[in-house]
């Protein structure tokens, strides 16, 4: 019986995300049932983003990230300027809905080749500068907010 439970848990973990590839980006969309230790302000619940949601997210990021990144926090020198190197990151997408009914996508960015667990669970790294960063995208309002760039070690 224990073996069956372990097998079912492992099977469920593998079923929590799916790969999406687009022009200049790739990442994993996590379903609404995947546990994530975070929330958004005025959260109503989670939802599983569609491919169209992700294409919209990427369009908003491409259009607005340079302006949101004006301070270049923890970037430069040995650390990439994020808006100049967007294609070098693999993404993780987590969907939320707020109490106004707006769709919010939390996007976690990990420099390609830095972590092999991207399809299993959210990658959380301390430090690492701009090789690791995240942002929230309100796709209902087409705005970026809460840009978080890892610190330098």
Secondary structure, DSSP 4 states (H G I P E B T S, - for coil): -HHHHHHHHHHHHHTSEEEEEETTEEEEEEPTTS--S---TTEEEEEPPPHHHHHHHHHHHHHHHHHHTTT-TT-BTTB--GGG-GGGEEEEEEEEEETTS-EEEEEEEEETTS-S-TTTS----S--GGGEEEEEEETTTTEEEEEEEPPP-
